[in-house]
């Protein structure tokens, strides 16, 4: 929704003052496999979540970054965490809850950009769960996966594909596993990494506006993933673990220079 928390807070405040609804596009929450796993999660089928992992193994060649001057810059874009993997960071929080501490390391492995094209973050959550984010745009020669895995005391789930679109595992104690036909019914087969979630997302926006319902992702909800992404950058920049509710010191996202 923004590159800095003050900008995000201004968006939320100004919309509240003007009586305007603020919606954030987190389309992966509306993918059919994610909806199915979320339903099982809300029904308590997983029990206590012990670990969640998201992987973004995508390919963005140098020509992608060269298309526009803002791409891959700290002031106007950010790297793989702020851009491509932001939706997957959102999914991890969607299931694991409030983060409390972040450890991260990043690299600019292949691309000629200011920001990172590769990184890993380990996140401790208030629930006791551990989250792992593996993100890169340096996969070659083409996109490999965008996935989510959840491990709980009573069950597990894996959503794979290149757009969190294919249900691969949904298994619970004392329950028969889904048939191949059921897995296929729940999965999507999108033509690219953008998936089919946008259409369902816009339908939810229309419903919220016309029927007065709550938005699944409003400004406050959208702010959460931004704060976590900034914590990832702060940890990568300082080489130290970062507790949430931190003050941004070294994280370069949204700044014209790395330490400016």
N, C-alpha and C positions, 0 to 999 in steps of 0.2 A: 504493500500500500504506500510505502515511502522508503527512503533510505536512511532516515534518522528518526529517533523516537519523538523529538520535539515536533517534527513535521506531522507524524502520525497523530500525536496528541492534538495538534491544531486542527487537523481534519475532523477528528471526533468532536471536539469542542464546537467548532463552527457549524457543523451539521446539526448538533443538538440545539444550538442557539437559533438556527434558522428553521428548525422543525423539518429538516430534510433527512430522509433515510439514507444510511451509508451501507453499501454492500461491498464485500470483498470477493473477488473471483478465486475460489479454491475448488476448481471443478473436479478434482480427483475424489473429493468426498462424495460425489454423486455417481461415480462409476458403479455399475451393478455389483461387482464383487466386493467393493468397499462397503456398499450399503448392506449386503448380506452378512459380511463379517461384523459390521457395526451392530446389526440387529442381535447377533449371537452374543456380542460383547455386552450389550445393554441387558440382555436376559441373564447375564452372569455365568454363561457357559464356560468361559475361560477360567473362572476363578481369579486368583491373584495373578496379574501379569508380571512375569519375571524379566522378560527381555523383549525389546522390539528393535527391528533393523529395517532401515530403508537403504536401497542401493539405486543410485542414478549413474548408470554407465552409458553415457551418450557420446556422440561424436559431433564436434563443432570444429570444422577445419578453419584454417586461417582466413579463408575467403569469407566465412561467416562474420568474423570480427571486423574484417576490412570493409564490409558493406556500409557501415556508419561509424562516424568518429566517436560516438558515445559508447559504443560497445566495448566491454572489458575495461572501462575506466572506473576508478573509485568514486569520482564525483557524480556520475550519472547512471551507473549500472551495477557495479560489483561483479564478482566472479560467479562460479558455478553454484555456490551456496545461496547467494542473493538472487540469482536469476533462475537457472533451471531447477535447482533442488529446493527452492523455497516451498513448492507445493508438497514435497515429500517430507520436509521438516514439519509442515503443518499437519500432515497425516500422523506423524509420530506423536506429536502433542495431542492430537485428537483422541488417540487411544491410551497414551501413557500419562497424560495429565500435566501437572505443573513441574517444570524442571527446576533443579536447585543448584546444580554445578555442571560445568562444561570443561572438557579437555579437548583441544583441537590442534591439528597441524595441517598446513596447506603447502602446496607447491604450484609454481607455474611451470608445468612439465614440458608442454609442447608448443603452446600458443605464445605469440608475441603480443602480450597484453599487460596492463598494469596489475591486473588482479590474478587470483588463482584459477587454474583450470582443473585442479585436483586437490582433494582433501578428505580427511576423516575426522569425525567428532565422536567422542564418547560422552554421553549425557546421563547424569544421575537425576532421577525423578523423586519427588516427595513420596510417592507410593512405595519406593524401594526398588522399582524397576530400573534396569539399565537400558539406555537407548544407544544405538550406533547409527551414524549417518556416514555412508560411503558415497562420495560424489565426484564425478569427473566428466569433463567434456573431451577428454583426451583418449577415448576409446577409438580404436582404428580397426577396420576402415569405416564402420558404420555403427549405428545405435545397437546396443546389446540388450539393456534392460532398464526398467524403472519398476522397482518391486518393493513390497512390504511383507515382513514376516513378524508374526506375533507368537510368543511362547507364554503359556500360562500353566497354572498348577493342574488344570483339568482338561486342557486342550491346546491346540495350536492351529495356526493358519498361515498360508503363504499365498500372496497375490503376486503373480509375476507378469510376464509380457514386457513390452517396452514402454507401456503407459499405465502401469498398475491396473491392467485390464483383464488378466486371465487368472481365474481362481484355480490354484494348483493343489492346495491342501486345506481341508476344513475338517478337523478331527477332534472328537471329544470322548472322554471316558464314558463308557456305557451306551454309546450311540453307534449305530451302523454308519459307516462312511457313505457319503453321497455316491450315487451312480455316475458313470461317465457322462450320461445324458444330462444329469442335473448340473454337473460341473460346466458342461458346455452351455447350458441354458443361462447360468449365472454370469458367465464370462462374456466379454465384449471382444470384437475383432476390428479395432479401428485401423484406418489406413496409415496413421502416423502417430507420433508421440503425444499429440494433443488430445486424442481420445474422443469419446462421445459425451463426456460429462458436461460440456458447456451448454448443450440444449436443455438438459434437465436442470442445470443451474439457473438458466434464465427463466424457466418455467417456475422455479421456486421463488424467484424475485417477483415475477408477476403475481403469484399467489399471495406473497407477503404484502404487496402493495394493494391488491384488490380486496383481500379478505382480512387484512390487518394482522396477519400472523407474524411471528418472530422470524428473523433471518437466521439461517444456519451459520452464516459467517458475517457478522457485523463488524463495525470498527474495532470494538474492544477485542473481539476474537481474532481479527486480523493482526492486531498489534502484538499478540503473543508470539507469533512466529517471527516477526521482525525483531523483537527483543532477543529471542533465542539465537537468531542469525548473527546479530551484533555481538552477542556473547561468544559465539564461535569465532568470529573475527578477532575479538579482544584476546581470547586465549591463544589463537594462532600468532597474533602480533607480539604478545608478551612472552610466550613460551611457558605460561603458567595456567593452572586451573582457575576458572572464573566462576564466582558465585553469582547467582541471579540477583537482580536489583543492584547491579554494578553501575559505576559511573564510567562512561565511555572515555578512555584515555588514549589508547593506541590504535583501536580499531579504525581503519581508514575509510570504511564505507560512508559515502555521503560527503566526503571531504575532498577538496581540490588537490591536496597533497597528502602523502601517507601520514605525516605527523602534523598537518596543518589544522 
